[in-house]
Amino acid sequence: MTTIMKALIFDRDGVIINSEALTIDAARKAFKKLGYDMPDSDIPHIIGHSSTKYTEYFLTKWEFNSDEFREMMREFYYKRLDKSLLFSETITLIKKLYKNNVTMGITTSAGFDGTLQV
């Protein structure tokens, strides 16, 4: 029996876009603007975690307005998002699926401002 894929949903961050460096840089810039230097030892508290989770972690270290921090991070993140590296293997797969008329979607828990060109 042959199974035919009819649709596929891709996550944006970490699947289509290599966004780890972008997220770290945005956090560093936001904290710098708030008067804090984020050490490399804090990177594991960001990667693979939601902004809510890592914001809670940093609130145990420093005093800052979490809404202000998230807004600054969002601003720094989206200023550079269109320059982020794409995973070429994922883009190749998307193009093959498109040629074979497979319905595709994109999702993210990080929010989305703008368009993604592949």
N, CA, C and O of each residue as an XYZ file, in Angstrom:
472
protein
N       0.843     -1.171      0.000
C       0.000      0.000      0.000
C       0.896      1.244      0.000
O       1.854      1.327      0.768
N       0.579      2.191     -0.853
C       1.337      3.431     -0.964
C       0.598      4.553     -0.251
O      -0.601      4.755     -0.446
N       1.336      5.273      0.573
C       0.767      6.426      1.261
C       1.230      7.682      0.544
O       2.420      7.854      0.280
N       0.295      8.550      0.234
C       0.619      9.803     -0.451
C       0.454     10.945      0.534
O      -0.587     11.108      1.170
N       1.519     11.728      0.635
C       1.465     12.897      1.516
C       0.606     13.961      0.847
O       0.828     14.314     -0.311
N      -0.375     14.465      1.583
C      -1.276     15.471      1.032
C      -0.957     16.873      1.513
O      -1.251     17.852      0.827
N      -0.351     16.972      2.701
C      -0.028     18.297      3.245
C       1.104     18.173      4.260
O       1.319     17.121      4.862
N       1.820     19.283      4.430
C       2.924     19.316      5.378
C       3.011     20.715      5.966
O       2.908     21.709      5.247
N       3.201     20.784      7.281
C       3.342     22.075      7.960
C       4.768     22.178      8.472
O       5.266     21.272      9.140
N       5.419     23.289      8.154
C       6.793     23.543      8.584
C       6.797     24.580      9.696
O       6.055     25.561      9.654
N       7.637     24.350     10.681
C       7.891     25.363     11.704
C       8.938     26.310     11.133
O       9.864     25.867     10.455
N       8.806     27.597     11.395
C       9.720     28.591     10.840
C      11.098     28.509     11.489
O      12.097     28.278     10.807
N      11.151     28.698     12.808
C      12.421     28.801     13.517
C      13.028     27.436     13.779
O      12.397     26.565     14.379
N      14.257     27.259     13.322
C      14.965     26.010     13.542
C      14.686     24.950     12.497
O      15.351     23.914     12.487
N      13.725     25.178     11.619
C      13.422     24.242     10.539
C      13.646     24.914      9.186
O      14.310     24.350      8.316
N      13.099     26.106      9.005
C      13.304     26.867      7.772
C      14.410     27.902      7.976
O      15.288     28.062      7.128
N      14.358     28.586      9.083
C      15.314     29.657      9.372
C      16.232     29.237     10.515
O      15.774     28.740     11.544
N      17.538     29.445     10.322
C      18.511     29.210     11.384
C      18.512     30.457     12.262
O      19.297     31.381     12.047
N      17.635     30.472     13.243
C      17.370     31.690     14.009
C      18.045     31.747     15.375
O      17.851     32.715     16.111
N      18.835     30.732     15.732
C      19.461     30.738     17.051
C      20.330     31.969     17.270
O      20.179     32.662     18.276
N      21.236     32.246     16.338
C      22.141     33.393     16.483
C      21.357     34.695     16.517
O      21.710     35.618     17.250
N      20.307     34.769     15.735
C      19.466     35.963     15.692
C      18.776     36.202     17.035
O      18.719     37.336     17.512
N      18.260     35.156     17.635
C      17.590     35.262     18.931
C      18.577     35.672     20.024
O      18.273     36.533     20.849
N      19.742     35.059     20.027
C      20.768     35.402     21.016
C      21.185     36.860     20.865
O      21.284     37.588     21.853
N      21.427     37.281     19.630
C      21.840     38.665     19.370
C      20.755     39.650     19.802
O      21.058     40.686     20.395
N      19.505     39.335     19.509
C      18.396     40.222     19.900
C      18.303     40.329     21.424
O      18.072     41.416     21.955
N      18.480     39.215     22.125
C      18.440     39.236     23.593
C      19.583     40.067     24.141
O      19.393     40.887     25.038
N      20.773     39.851     23.597
C      21.943     40.623     24.061
C      21.730     42.126     23.865
O      22.016     42.924     24.758
N      21.224     42.499     22.688
C      21.008     43.927     22.408
C      19.936     44.521     23.321
O      20.073     45.643     23.808
N      18.879     43.761     23.544
C      17.806     44.247     24.423
C      18.325     44.421     25.846
O      18.056     45.437     26.488
N      19.063     43.438     26.336
C      19.607     43.553     27.690
C      20.629     44.677     27.790
O      20.689     45.376     28.802
N      21.428     44.853     26.752
C      22.405     45.946     26.749
C      21.684     47.289     26.873
O      22.108     48.173     27.617
N      20.595     47.417     26.132
C      19.795     48.644     26.188
C      19.186     48.849     27.581
O      18.948     49.981     28.004
N      18.941     47.746     28.281
C      18.404     47.812     29.639
C      19.504     47.951     30.694
O      19.221     48.080     31.885
N      20.778     47.923     30.239
C      21.897     48.120     31.154
C      22.543     46.848     31.672
O      23.272     46.891     32.663
N      22.293     45.715     31.026
C      22.858     44.435     31.462
C      23.674     43.805     30.342
O      23.326     43.925     29.168
N      24.765     43.131     30.710
C      25.564     42.361     29.761
C      25.241     40.890     29.952
O      25.460     40.336     31.030
N      24.722     40.258     28.912
C      24.351     38.853     28.989
C      25.572     37.985     28.686
O      26.119     38.061     27.586
N      26.003     37.169     29.632
C      27.166     36.313     29.392
C      26.804     35.094     28.529
O      25.640     34.704     28.437
N      27.828     34.506     27.902
C      27.621     33.302     27.090
C      27.001     32.171     27.900
O      26.291     31.330     27.349
N      27.263     32.144     29.202
C      26.725     31.060     30.043
C      25.193     31.081     30.114
O      24.585     30.099     30.539
N      24.564     32.191     29.703
C      23.103     32.278     29.711
C      22.459     31.817     28.400
O      21.236     31.692     28.327
N      23.254     31.567     27.383
C      22.715     31.159     26.080
C      21.838     29.902     26.181
O      20.770     29.870     25.571
N      22.249     28.862     26.930
C      21.387     27.672     27.025
C      19.999     27.946     27.613
O      19.084     27.144     27.431
N      19.840     29.049     28.302
C      18.530     29.393     28.861
C      17.617     30.025     27.809
O      16.424     30.210     28.052
N      18.175     30.356     26.639
C      17.400     30.963     25.557
C      17.066     29.939     24.480
O      15.901     29.773     24.118
N      18.081     29.256     23.969
C      17.897     28.352     22.837
C      16.974     27.196     23.206
O      17.184     26.495     24.196
N      15.948     27.022     22.381
C      14.990     25.936     22.585
C      13.906     26.238     23.594
O      13.084     25.376     23.908
N      13.900     27.466     24.107
C      12.898     27.845     25.105
C      12.026     28.982     24.573
O      12.450     29.759     23.717
N      10.834     29.063     25.081
C       9.933     30.155     24.699
C      10.421     31.449     25.330
O      11.150     31.436     26.322
N      10.012     32.565     24.743
C      10.413     33.867     25.293
C       9.876     34.039     26.711
O      10.511     34.696     27.536
N       8.721     33.460     27.002
C       8.166     33.540     28.353
C       9.088     32.836     29.346
O       9.363     33.358     30.427
N       9.562     31.649     28.971
C      10.421     30.874     29.871
C      11.758     31.574     30.112
O      12.194     31.695     31.257
N      12.416     32.039     29.036
C      13.715     32.663     29.291
C      13.584     34.043     29.905
O      14.499     34.488     30.597
N      12.483     34.731     29.679
C      12.267     36.010     30.363
C      12.127     35.767     31.864
O      12.680     36.515     32.670
N      11.394     34.731     32.234
C      11.262     34.382     33.654
C      12.626     34.084     34.273
O      12.909     34.503     35.395
N      13.466     33.361     33.539
C      14.810     33.058     34.037
C      15.593     34.355     34.300
O      16.177     34.518     35.371
N      15.605     35.263     33.335
C      16.380     36.495     33.485
C      15.809     37.412     34.573
O      16.544     38.197     35.172
N      14.529     37.313     34.822
C      13.940     38.093     35.919
C      14.425     37.612     37.287
O      14.334     38.348     38.270
N      14.939     36.386     37.354
C      15.527     35.925     38.616
C      16.931     36.501     38.807
O      17.463     36.492     39.917
N      17.528     37.001     37.726
C      18.882     37.566     37.782
C      18.878     39.094     37.876
O      19.658     39.683     38.624
N      17.980     39.727     37.100
C      17.992     41.181     36.955
C      16.587     41.741     37.101
O      15.599     41.031     36.916
N      16.512     43.015     37.434
C      15.219     43.713     37.491
C      15.014     44.485     36.196
O      15.825     45.339     35.838
N      13.929     44.181     35.498
C      13.594     44.886     34.257
C      12.123     44.667     33.960
O      11.487     43.768     34.510
N      11.598     45.500     33.085
C      10.208     45.390     32.653
C      10.139     44.342     31.546
O      10.691     44.546     30.465
N       9.468     43.226     31.806
C       9.436     42.128     30.843
C       8.761     42.512     29.526
O       9.190     42.065     28.463
N       7.722     43.324     29.582
C       7.068     43.763     28.345
C       8.009     44.623     27.503
O       8.065     44.487     26.281
N       8.738     45.499     28.166
C       9.706     46.349     27.467
C      10.815     45.490     26.845
O      11.212     45.716     25.702
N      11.307     44.514     27.596
C      12.332     43.605     27.088
C      11.839     42.858     25.855
O      12.533     42.812     24.839
N      10.650     42.274     25.935
C      10.110     41.517     24.793
C       9.911     42.400     23.571
O      10.173     41.969     22.448
N       9.454     43.624     23.775
C       9.266     44.546     22.652
C      10.602     44.890     22.000
O      10.703     44.923     20.774
N      11.621     45.143     22.806
C      12.951     45.427     22.259
C      13.498     44.218     21.512
O      14.062     44.356     20.426
N      13.333     43.034     22.094
C      13.796     41.822     21.423
C      13.102     41.647     20.086
O      13.741     41.352     19.076
N      11.797     41.830     20.085
C      11.017     41.695     18.853
C      11.537     42.667     17.791
O      11.702     42.299     16.628
N      11.789     43.897     18.200
C      12.283     44.919     17.270
C      13.640     44.517     16.678
O      13.824     44.563     15.462
N      14.588     44.122     17.539
C      15.915     43.705     17.059
C      15.807     42.454     16.181
O      16.478     42.350     15.155
N      14.967     41.517     16.587
C      14.810     40.256     15.855
C      14.300     40.506     14.441
O      14.882     40.021     13.471
N      13.207     41.266     14.327
C      12.595     41.448     13.019
C      13.371     42.385     12.103
O      13.174     42.361     10.889
N      14.248     43.207     12.666
C      15.107     44.053     11.825
C      16.076     43.199     11.011
O      16.477     43.581      9.912
N      16.448     42.047     11.554
C      17.437     41.193     10.893
C      16.863     39.883     10.356
O      17.592     39.099      9.750
N      15.594     39.637     10.564
C      15.010     38.355     10.171
C      15.184     38.058      8.689
O      15.489     36.923      8.322
N      14.996     39.057      7.833
C      15.100     38.807      6.393
C      16.535     38.533      5.948
O      16.757     38.122      4.809
N      17.500     38.753      6.819
C      18.898     38.467      6.503
C      19.374     37.160      7.142
O      20.543     36.795      7.017
N      18.479     36.466      7.817
C      18.843     35.210      8.481
C      19.108     34.121      7.460
O      18.574     34.132      6.351
N      19.943     33.186      7.865
C      20.252     32.058      7.002
C      19.085     31.079      6.967
O      18.474     30.769      7.990
N      18.798     30.607      5.775
C      17.779     29.575      5.601
C      18.476     28.220      5.537
O      19.614     28.126      5.078
N      17.803     27.185      5.991
C      18.345     25.845      5.869
C      18.112     25.384      4.429
O      16.976     25.151      4.017
N      19.197     25.256      3.676
C      19.083     24.955      2.241
C      18.383     23.617      1.980
O      17.658     23.478      0.995
N      18.599     22.632      2.862
C      17.952     21.331      2.668
C      16.431     21.456      2.789
O      15.682     20.809      2.056
N      15.995     22.288      3.715
C      14.555     22.495      3.893
C      13.976     23.207      2.677
O      12.899     22.847      2.201
N      14.683     24.213      2.176
C      14.218     24.956      0.998
C      14.136     24.028     -0.208
O      13.184     24.109     -0.984
N      15.120     23.148     -0.375
C      15.102     22.165     -1.468
C      13.878     21.266     -1.346
O      13.200     20.996     -2.338
N      13.592     20.800     -0.121
C      12.418     19.955      0.106
C      11.130     20.714     -0.206
O      10.233     20.169     -0.848
N      11.031     21.955      0.238
C       9.832     22.769     -0.023
C       9.605     22.902     -1.528
O       8.475     22.776     -2.002
N      10.666     23.154     -2.271
C      10.544     23.311     -3.733
C      10.097     22.015     -4.397
O       9.291     22.044     -5.327
N      10.612     20.871     -3.927
C      10.196     19.570     -4.473
C       8.725     19.302     -4.165
O       7.967     18.856     -5.027
N       8.338     19.581     -2.929
C       6.938     19.373     -2.555
C       6.016     20.276     -3.371
O       4.943     19.856     -3.802
N       6.442     21.508     -3.575
C       5.651     22.465     -4.360
C       5.457     21.944     -5.787
O       4.351     21.994     -6.325
N       6.533     21.447     -6.394
C       6.459     20.907     -7.763
C       5.527     19.699     -7.842
O       4.950     19.413     -8.891
N       5.388     18.985     -6.701
C       4.513     17.819     -6.663
C       3.128     18.144     -6.101
O       2.375     17.245     -5.725
N       2.805     19.433     -6.048
C       1.483     19.908     -5.627
C       1.085     19.488     -4.220
O      -0.092     19.260     -3.943
N       2.065     19.388     -3.338
C       1.764     19.079     -1.943
C       1.410     20.391     -1.243
O       2.151     21.370     -1.335
N       0.290     20.404     -0.554
C      -0.126     21.581      0.193
C       0.807     21.769      1.379
O       1.105     20.821      2.105
N       1.265     23.003      1.568
C       2.196     23.282      2.660
C       1.728     24.495      3.440
O       1.022     25.363      2.925
N       2.139     24.529      4.690
C       1.863     25.662      5.556
C       3.095     25.961      6.384
O       4.018     25.151      6.468
N       3.097     27.125      6.989
C       4.194     27.520      7.866
C       3.594     27.964      9.190
O       2.545     28.608      9.223
N       4.261     27.616     10.273
C       3.783     27.995     11.591
C       4.955     28.467     12.429
O       6.109     28.155     12.137
N       4.654     29.209     13.453
C       5.660     29.631     14.415
C       4.969     30.077     15.686
O       3.866     30.622     15.655
N       5.629     29.839     16.792
C       5.105     30.364     18.054
C       5.731     31.714     18.357
O       5.397     32.350     19.357
N       6.649     32.154     17.482
C       7.407     33.379     17.719
C       6.728     34.628     17.152
O       7.210     35.737     17.387
N       5.650     34.485     16.432
C       5.035     35.646     15.794
C       5.599     35.830     14.405
O       6.581     35.181     14.046
N       5.001     36.696     13.621
C       5.438     36.879     12.245
C       5.101     38.284     11.779
O       3.939     38.691     11.782
N       6.131     39.022     11.378
C       5.964     40.369     10.827
C       6.556     40.374      9.433
O       7.777     40.445      9.288
N       5.735     40.301      8.411
C       6.265     40.377      7.057
C       6.053     39.099      6.277
O       5.153     38.316      6.578
N       6.896     38.891      5.265
C       6.760     37.741      4.392
C       8.066     36.967      4.379
O       9.118     37.501      4.733
N       7.996     35.721      3.975
C       9.165     34.879      3.850
C       9.261     34.460      2.391
O       8.346     33.828      1.863
N      10.341     34.802      1.751
C      10.562     34.465      0.338
C      11.463     33.249      0.243
O      12.534     33.224      0.850
N      11.045     32.237     -0.512
C      11.913     31.071     -0.734
C      12.097     30.848     -2.209
O      12.794     29.916     -2.610
